[in-house]
């Protein structure tokens, strides 16, 4: 294997990265001042982009209901309940209801789908208790299931004591744990559909008229207020108690990217809309004729929207390497028209980065399976691996391939095969044998000829000797 390391190839990547239309302004972190803990997460790269006090234990308020919804969704997935199956409100559930409710009656039957909608959109605690009894058999057992699920999801700093979110000093969570819960909830499409609804209608039952419910998540709807609406928002759940403050898990989608913002302990402030009008009385003393008008601002909505907008504007994907980017050249043997080939990435490598990325911190490393290739080479043949890193972290690996067919040269192939044959031990032994045989043949021939000449000479001498004696 051959290893290579390219530190921002001067001409190659300078041209590539200069084509990236990234803003040059630095990414400033979000400035939040009205919440106790917050974070913003992007789903696709599975990255927390920013957080503040994400591991601080705080009260969850109605975010608790997301766990209640998750356990109900699990029951549907496992076939123990169905979305359209009817659940009956028990006397214990109705008697135990405090806070928000939809006025369920003892014995009233609603579908699980409608109860989930009432619980998530309207924060109905009576609906949450009916669901808890249906899933767990009792509220007590359901709370045990909530904590078991929390442990399964790695929510190590979370303790649940009820399925509604009503305040209990023992019930705590963290922004990081709520993110884990939100990510799991994202695996249930029907649950996401419920959490993204703006309004629902629950049909009349034998004991109640139709119910028309609207979402309390004002990022999704302008029904109550236009101050918080965010066009990209699509969920998830929110609520508040006096002790917890305002809490929200807000989701949004833009340009194919999905974001989750968690805000805990948000406060509510007031803003003067109209000053008081005063007039003097008969004694000249100022008297308030029209009192001052104030508007209450739910800062949790604004800070969640700020986080979602900040992430969308501050981060994005770029192509760190395109599939047409030449990486390196490799020598080619026996090719008809070329003596080397350029290797390209099989597919692009994208990088999720802040808009103020330091482009010189993108590093390419590549490994070749062979230092030299031999024709013919089909298009698409993988011959190496490209690794792309940013700030020391691997963000992508992609095979290096030959993008076009490399034909073989017939003449070069014949010569190569002859050369290969000549280099084999058999061929060397064969040549040695031929040479030795030739030497032996020449030597034997020479000896034979020498003997024949000697015999002829002896015969000549003998013959002439007899002729001499006869004289």
ZIWO-V115132 format. One record per backbone hydrogen bond with DSSP energy under -1.0 kcal/mol. CO is the residue of the C=O (numbers start at 0). NH is the residue of the N-H. E is the energy in kcal/mol with one decimal. If there is no record, write none. Layout:
CO & NH & E
CO & NH & E
//
This chain:
1 & 367 & -3.0
3 & 365 & -2.0
5 & 7 & -1.2
5 & 363 & -2.0
8 & 12 & -1.9
10 & 14 & -1.7
11 & 15 & -1.8
12 & 16 & -3.1
13 & 17 & -1.7
16 & 19 & -1.1
19 & 21 & -1.9
33 & 266 & -2.1
36 & 263 & -2.8
37 & 51 & -2.9
38 & 261 & -2.1
39 & 48 & -2.0
39 & 49 & -1.3
40 & 259 & -2.5
41 & 46 & -2.0
46 & 41 & -2.8
49 & 39 & -2.4
51 & 37 & -2.3
52 & 55 & -1.6
53 & 175 & -2.6
57 & 172 & -2.8
59 & 62 & -1.8
60 & 63 & -1.7
61 & 64 & -1.8
62 & 65 & -1.6
63 & 66 & -1.0
63 & 67 & -1.4
64 & 68 & -2.5
65 & 69 & -2.4
66 & 70 & -2.4
67 & 71 & -1.6
68 & 72 & -2.5
69 & 73 & -2.4
70 & 74 & -1.8
71 & 75 & -1.8
72 & 76 & -2.6
73 & 77 & -2.5
74 & 79 & -2.2
74 & 80 & -1.4
75 & 78 & -1.2
82 & 112 & -2.8
84 & 111 & -1.6
86 & 109 & -2.1
88 & 106 & -3.4
89 & 93 & -2.1
90 & 94 & -2.7
91 & 95 & -1.8
93 & 96 & -1.1
99 & 124 & -2.8
104 & 107 & -2.4
107 & 88 & -2.7
109 & 86 & -3.3
110 & 114 & -2.4
111 & 115 & -2.6
112 & 116 & -2.1
113 & 117 & -2.6
114 & 118 & -2.4
115 & 119 & -2.9
116 & 120 & -2.5
117 & 123 & -1.9
120 & 215 & -1.1
123 & 127 & -1.4
124 & 128 & -2.0
125 & 129 & -1.9
126 & 130 & -2.2
127 & 131 & -2.4
128 & 132 & -2.2
129 & 133 & -2.0
130 & 134 & -2.5
131 & 135 & -2.8
132 & 136 & -1.8
137 & 141 & -2.1
138 & 142 & -2.3
139 & 143 & -1.6
140 & 144 & -2.0
141 & 145 & -2.3
142 & 146 & -2.0
143 & 147 & -2.2
144 & 148 & -2.6
145 & 149 & -2.1
146 & 150 & -2.1
147 & 151 & -2.1
148 & 152 & -2.1
149 & 154 & -3.0
150 & 153 & -1.1
153 & 155 & -2.0
154 & 157 & -1.4
167 & 170 & -1.7
171 & 158 & -2.4
172 & 57 & -3.2
173 & 177 & -2.3
174 & 178 & -1.7
175 & 179 & -1.6
176 & 180 & -2.0
177 & 181 & -2.5
178 & 182 & -2.6
179 & 183 & -1.7
180 & 184 & -2.5
181 & 185 & -1.6
183 & 186 & -2.0
184 & 187 & -2.0
187 & 191 & -2.1
188 & 192 & -2.4
189 & 193 & -1.9
190 & 194 & -2.4
191 & 195 & -1.4
193 & 196 & -1.1
197 & 214 & -3.0
199 & 212 & -2.5
201 & 210 & -2.6
207 & 204 & -2.1
210 & 201 & -3.0
212 & 199 & -2.6
215 & 217 & -1.2
216 & 219 & -1.7
218 & 229 & -2.4
229 & 232 & -1.7
231 & 252 & -2.2
234 & 250 & -2.8
236 & 248 & -2.8
238 & 246 & -2.9
240 & 244 & -2.3
244 & 240 & -1.2
245 & 265 & -3.1
246 & 238 & -2.1
247 & 262 & -2.6
248 & 236 & -1.9
249 & 260 & -3.4
250 & 233 & -2.4
251 & 258 & -2.9
253 & 256 & -2.0
256 & 253 & -2.3
257 & 42 & -2.9
258 & 251 & -1.7
259 & 40 & -2.4
260 & 249 & -2.8
261 & 38 & -1.8
262 & 247 & -2.4
263 & 35 & -1.8
263 & 36 & -1.7
265 & 245 & -2.8
266 & 298 & -1.5
268 & 296 & -3.9
270 & 294 & -2.8
273 & 292 & -2.9
276 & 288 & -3.4
276 & 289 & -1.7
278 & 286 & -2.6
280 & 283 & -2.1
284 & 280 & -2.5
286 & 278 & -2.8
289 & 276 & -2.9
292 & 272 & -3.3
292 & 273 & -1.7
294 & 270 & -2.6
296 & 268 & -2.2
296 & 298 & -1.2
297 & 301 & -1.2
298 & 302 & -2.9
299 & 303 & -2.3
300 & 304 & -2.6
301 & 305 & -2.3
302 & 306 & -2.2
303 & 307 & -2.4
304 & 308 & -2.5
305 & 309 & -2.7
306 & 310 & -2.4
307 & 311 & -1.8
308 & 312 & -2.1
309 & 313 & -2.0
310 & 314 & -1.7
313 & 354 & -2.3
315 & 352 & -2.5
317 & 319 & -1.0
317 & 350 & -3.0
320 & 348 & -2.7
321 & 324 & -1.8
327 & 342 & -3.1
329 & 340 & -2.3
330 & 372 & -2.8
332 & 374 & -2.9
333 & 408 & -2.7
338 & 331 & -2.3
340 & 329 & -2.6
342 & 326 & -2.7
343 & 400 & -2.8
348 & 319 & -1.8
348 & 320 & -1.7
350 & 317 & -2.2
352 & 315 & -1.9
353 & 356 & -1.2
356 & 358 & -1.0
357 & 360 & -2.2
358 & 361 & -1.4
360 & 390 & -1.3
362 & 388 & -2.7
363 & 5 & -3.1
364 & 386 & -3.8
365 & 3 & -3.0
366 & 384 & -2.4
367 & 1 & -2.3
372 & 332 & -2.9
376 & 405 & -2.7
377 & 380 & -1.6
380 & 401 & -1.6
382 & 368 & -2.5
383 & 399 & -2.4
384 & 366 & -2.2
385 & 397 & -2.4
386 & 364 & -2.7
387 & 394 & -2.6
387 & 395 & -1.1
388 & 362 & -2.7
389 & 392 & -1.7
392 & 389 & -2.5
395 & 387 & -3.1
397 & 385 & -3.2
398 & 345 & -2.4
399 & 382 & -2.7
399 & 383 & -1.1
400 & 343 & -2.3
401 & 379 & -4.5
405 & 376 & -2.0
406 & 335 & -1.8
408 & 412 & -1.8
409 & 413 & -2.2
410 & 414 & -2.4
411 & 415 & -2.3
412 & 416 & -2.6
413 & 417 & -2.5
414 & 418 & -2.7
415 & 419 & -2.9
416 & 420 & -2.9
417 & 421 & -2.7
418 & 422 & -1.0
420 & 423 & -1.5
423 & 427 & -2.0
424 & 428 & -2.7
425 & 429 & -2.7
426 & 430 & -2.7
427 & 431 & -2.5
428 & 432 & -2.8
429 & 433 & -2.6
430 & 434 & -2.8
431 & 435 & -3.1
432 & 436 & -3.0
433 & 437 & -2.8
434 & 438 & -2.8
435 & 439 & -3.1
436 & 440 & -2.9
437 & 441 & -3.0
438 & 442 & -3.0
439 & 443 & -3.4
440 & 444 & -2.8
441 & 445 & -2.7
442 & 446 & -2.6
443 & 447 & -2.9
444 & 448 & -2.9
445 & 449 & -2.4
446 & 450 & -2.7
447 & 451 & -2.5
448 & 452 & -2.5
449 & 453 & -2.4
450 & 454 & -2.7
451 & 455 & -2.5
452 & 456 & -2.3
453 & 457 & -2.3
454 & 458 & -2.5
455 & 459 & -2.1
456 & 460 & -2.5
457 & 461 & -2.6
458 & 462 & -2.3
459 & 463 & -2.5
460 & 464 & -2.2
461 & 465 & -1.8
462 & 466 & -1.6
463 & 467 & -1.7
464 & 468 & -1.6
465 & 469 & -1.1
467 & 470 & -1.0
//
